[in-house]
Amino acid sequence: MRDLTYFDNNATTRPLDEVVEAMLPFMRDQYANPSSVHQFGQSVRHAVECARTQVAASIGADAKEIIFTSSGTESIQLAIRGALAFRKPRNSVIVSAVEHSAVGKMTAQLAREGFEIIEIGVDHEGLLDYGELEDRLSEDTALVSMMWANNETGAIFDVERIARMTESRGVPLHLDAVQAIGKTNVCVSDLPVQFLSMSAHKFHGPKGVGALYVKRRTRIAPVILGSQEMQRRGGTENVAGIVGMGVAADHASQHITEDGKQIAELRDRLERSLCDRIDLAKVNAANAPRIPNTTNIGFRGLQAEALLLLLSESGVCASAGAACSSGSLEPSHVLQAMGVDPEYAHGSLRFSLSRFTTDEQVDRVVELMPTLINRLAALGTR
């Protein structure tokens, strides 16, 4: 789509050309099952293991510590379920109040099964209450699962501080790094973390493939039984996707500094320009450390859904941290947990950039938004 202006990269990213090219042979000619013992199968197995090494290297891990999955969601739920299987009779799981629904739905199910789910609050910038976390850690804590970077606001948790707390209490830690990979430096060798989740399509890889880091000598029970992935995740591997993920991970780790600087400059200019031109605008989590590509801007008194529809009609893709329910748009649980004024929360949009975002695209949104807001005001859509 030539005229598309894409600011929804936290939902998914455009695959790199190098990723697509690397995948194509495994969708056409190199179609063997990597578990087959013949040379054809073993040549495909070699490609999977090369990709495993690339993914591991991108986060400072060993290849044997990487399990390939179908998605970030599966990775997250494998970590949580797999860890809890070896933590009985401990019955408490600690998460933050702003976790992604992949964690939220998992913990809701665990609560129905009798687990105690403890949610740690955040401040007005979306940053974790570390004192509350320390107070709630106990002998009954089976697992702590925290996001590295928030998918809606981009706010970054102090994962080193969290890891030090959990390590001192002997509690395993799972980090949801789905939005962090490719946007901030992630090195598991520097952290006492047992599990870390990632998803290829968030850093210019393909959809349908993710990975879970499991620290060496950490016990984890499979959720999907089978012989693949060191018997930790059954099912024939998505070879093309895995190869693409390896290329994307390698590229992300090599270009993170230069890409991050360029993207942050565009993000900051977008924020400044919109806030200068629109009196109703305010950046949520503006003072928090954030991944460089994400801004969440509230427009006071407006409805995010109406703004998104007008943007879409103009060829601009953005998103709202909210879900449409019974015909009304409710503020996201993230903004509610932050205590954002409902007047702003209802009208909050997320603009997420990537290495493909251009100055011209930023200019287009900056020029377009005041016009759209005036249209909504004229229509009385507040």
VENJO-V196894 format. One record per residue. N is the residue number from 1. SS is DSSP state (A for helix, B for strand, O for the rest). PSI is psi in degrees with one decimal (NA if undefined). OMEGA is omega in whole degrees, 0 to 359 (none if undefined). Layout:
# VENJO-V196894
n->{N;N}
ss->{SS;SS}
psi->{PSI;PSI}
omega->{OMEGA;OMEGA}
This chain:
# VENJO-V196894
n->{1;2;3;4;5;6;7;8;9;10;11;12;13;14;15;16;17;18;19;20;21;22;23;24;25;26;27;28;29;30;31;32;33;34;35;36;37;38;39;40;41;42;43;44;45;46;47;48;49;50;51;52;53;54;55;56;57;58;59;60;61;62;63;64;65;66;67;68;69;70;71;72;73;74;75;76;77;78;79;80;81;82;83;84;85;86;87;88;89;90;91;92;93;94;95;96;97;98;99;100;101;102;103;104;105;106;107;108;109;110;111;112;113;114;115;116;117;118;119;120;121;122;123;124;125;126;127;128;129;130;131;132;133;134;135;136;137;138;139;140;141;142;143;144;145;146;147;148;149;150;151;152;153;154;155;156;157;158;159;160;161;162;163;164;165;166;167;168;169;170;171;172;173;174;175;176;177;178;179;180;181;182;183;184;185;186;187;188;189;190;191;192;193;194;195;196;197;198;199;200;201;202;203;204;205;206;207;208;209;210;211;212;213;214;215;216;217;218;219;220;221;222;223;224;225;226;227;228;229;230;231;232;233;234;235;236;237;238;239;240;241;242;243;244;245;246;247;248;249;250;251;252;253;254;255;256;257;258;259;260;261;262;263;264;265;266;267;268;269;270;271;272;273;274;275;276;277;278;279;280;281;282;283;284;285;286;287;288;289;290;291;292;293;294;295;296;297;298;299;300;301;302;303;304;305;306;307;308;309;310;311;312;313;314;315;316;317;318;319;320;321;322;323;324;325;326;327;328;329;330;331;332;333;334;335;336;337;338;339;340;341;342;343;344;345;346;347;348;349;350;351;352;353;354;355;356;357;358;359;360;361;362;363;364;365;366;367;368;369;370;371;372;373;374;375;376;377;378;379;380;381;382}
ss->{O;O;O;O;B;B;O;B;O;O;O;O;O;O;O;O;A;A;A;A;A;A;A;A;A;A;A;A;O;O;O;O;O;O;O;O;O;O;A;A;A;A;A;A;A;A;A;A;A;A;A;A;A;A;A;A;A;A;O;O;O;O;A;A;A;B;B;B;B;O;O;A;A;A;A;A;A;A;A;A;A;A;A;A;O;O;O;O;O;O;O;B;B;B;B;B;O;O;O;O;A;A;A;A;A;A;A;A;A;A;A;A;O;O;O;B;B;B;B;B;O;B;O;O;O;O;O;B;O;A;A;A;A;A;A;A;O;O;O;O;B;B;B;B;B;B;B;O;B;O;O;O;O;O;B;B;O;O;A;A;A;A;A;A;A;A;A;A;O;O;O;O;B;B;B;B;O;O;O;O;O;O;O;O;O;O;O;A;A;A;O;O;O;O;B;B;B;B;B;A;A;A;O;O;O;O;O;O;O;B;B;B;B;B;O;O;O;O;O;O;O;O;O;O;O;O;O;A;A;A;A;O;O;O;O;O;O;O;A;A;A;A;A;A;A;A;A;A;A;A;A;A;A;A;A;A;A;A;A;A;A;A;A;A;A;A;A;A;A;A;A;A;A;A;A;A;A;O;O;O;B;B;B;B;O;O;O;O;O;B;O;O;O;B;B;B;B;B;B;O;O;O;O;A;A;A;A;A;A;A;A;A;A;O;O;B;B;O;B;O;O;B;B;B;B;O;O;B;B;B;B;O;A;A;A;A;A;A;O;O;O;A;A;A;A;O;O;B;B;B;B;B;O;O;O;O;O;O;A;A;A;A;A;A;A;A;A;A;A;A;A;A;A;A;A;A;A;A;A;O;O;O}
psi->{102.5;-37.1;9.5;135.0;107.4;114.4;42.4;42.5;-14.0;-15.5;-47.6;157.8;158.7;127.7;141.3;148.3;-38.6;-32.4;-47.8;-44.5;-39.2;-31.4;-33.5;-44.5;-29.8;-2.7;-5.9;-71.5;-38.7;66.7;5.1;156.0;125.9;-9.8;-7.6;146.6;-13.4;167.3;-37.3;-48.5;-40.2;-25.4;-35.1;-40.1;-40.4;-40.0;-39.5;-43.7;-32.3;-41.3;-37.7;-41.1;-40.1;-45.9;-44.6;-46.5;-32.4;-20.2;13.3;31.4;175.4;147.2;-34.7;-7.6;5.1;126.8;125.0;140.1;-175.2;-12.0;172.0;-38.6;-47.0;-39.6;-46.0;-46.9;-29.8;-42.7;-46.4;-53.1;-44.3;-35.5;-42.4;-26.8;-24.5;13.9;7.3;144.6;11.0;140.0;7.1;133.1;128.5;129.3;175.5;166.7;-3.3;24.0;157.4;156.3;-22.7;-35.4;-43.5;-43.9;-33.9;-46.1;-30.4;-40.1;-41.0;-37.6;-39.2;-24.2;0.0;-0.4;148.6;121.9;120.0;122.3;125.0;131.8;171.8;163.7;-170.8;-16.0;1.7;15.2;143.4;146.7;92.5;-30.6;-41.0;-39.7;-46.8;-39.3;-32.5;-12.6;133.7;178.8;-17.2;-1.9;118.4;-33.3;144.7;129.2;119.1;147.3;149.9;-47.9;137.5;134.2;-20.3;-43.6;-19.2;-1.4;136.2;128.0;152.8;85.0;-27.4;-42.1;-42.1;-45.0;-37.4;-40.0;-48.6;-38.7;-42.4;-23.1;4.3;30.4;128.5;147.5;130.8;130.1;126.7;100.3;20.5;-41.9;-3.7;-35.3;130.5;-6.5;-24.9;157.5;126.5;117.6;105.3;-20.6;-16.5;-3.4;139.7;68.4;139.5;-31.9;142.4;129.5;145.2;160.2;126.7;-37.2;-3.1;-12.2;45.9;27.0;-173.0;159.5;159.8;15.4;136.1;-173.5;152.9;125.2;128.5;114.5;139.6;136.6;16.8;129.9;136.7;134.5;136.9;149.2;-37.6;113.0;142.7;179.8;-12.1;167.4;51.0;33.0;21.0;-13.3;105.8;162.6;137.4;133.6;145.2;84.9;-48.6;-44.7;-41.2;-43.9;-43.9;-39.1;-39.8;-45.2;-43.8;-41.4;-42.7;-43.8;-43.8;-43.5;-30.4;-27.0;10.3;-38.2;-51.5;-41.7;-43.8;-42.2;-46.2;-44.2;-41.2;-38.6;-41.1;-43.4;-45.8;-37.9;-37.5;-47.1;-51.5;-44.5;-42.9;-41.8;-32.7;-36.3;-23.8;110.8;-25.4;-5.5;141.5;134.9;125.6;137.3;31.4;-31.8;5.9;151.0;131.5;154.6;148.9;-13.2;-1.3;131.9;140.9;113.4;126.4;136.3;107.1;129.1;0.1;168.7;125.9;-38.9;-43.7;-41.6;-42.2;-38.1;-42.4;-40.0;-44.1;-41.0;-27.1;5.2;19.2;127.0;118.2;-170.0;169.4;144.0;60.1;162.5;143.6;122.5;122.0;37.6;0.8;145.3;117.2;141.8;149.1;157.6;-26.5;-51.2;-34.2;-42.9;-31.2;-12.2;28.6;135.6;126.2;-28.7;-32.8;-38.5;-40.0;-25.9;29.8;131.5;147.1;124.7;117.9;127.2;174.6;-177.3;-16.1;-6.1;139.3;163.6;-38.4;-36.3;-40.3;-45.5;-39.6;-44.7;-41.2;-39.7;-34.2;-39.4;-46.4;-37.2;-43.8;-40.8;-39.4;-37.7;-44.4;-39.8;-40.0;-31.8;-9.1;20.6;93.4;NA}
omega->{192;186;183;173;193;177;181;186;174;173;173;182;174;178;175;176;180;178;181;181;180;183;190;181;183;173;182;190;185;189;184;175;183;177;179;185;181;186;179;179;183;174;176;175;179;179;178;183;174;178;178;178;179;180;179;181;183;178;178;182;172;184;181;180;183;173;177;179;180;187;172;180;179;179;180;185;172;180;184;179;184;179;184;181;182;183;179;7;178;194;186;177;181;177;174;180;186;182;174;182;177;175;184;180;178;181;176;177;179;178;178;180;175;176;172;180;180;178;178;184;177;177;184;177;180;182;187;172;186;177;178;178;181;180;186;174;183;178;181;182;181;186;168;177;183;174;177;179;184;183;183;184;185;182;183;173;175;187;177;179;178;182;178;179;183;179;182;180;178;182;178;183;171;177;172;182;184;180;183;184;180;183;176;183;179;180;185;179;178;186;172;181;184;184;178;184;178;183;190;188;174;180;173;171;181;171;175;177;177;179;175;171;175;182;180;179;174;183;177;180;178;173;174;185;179;184;184;177;178;180;179;178;183;178;179;186;172;190;181;179;180;177;177;178;179;179;181;180;179;180;182;182;181;187;188;183;182;179;182;180;181;182;179;178;177;178;182;179;176;179;183;184;180;180;177;185;187;182;184;190;175;181;175;182;184;185;178;167;185;168;193;189;193;169;178;188;177;178;191;174;181;178;182;182;180;178;181;179;178;176;180;177;179;178;180;179;173;180;175;176;184;178;180;183;178;176;179;182;179;177;181;178;179;181;177;179;178;182;178;178;180;178;176;185;180;182;183;177;174;172;180;188;176;179;179;179;184;174;181;178;175;179;182;180;180;179;187;189;179;179;180;180;177;177;180;179;180;179;183;178;186;none}
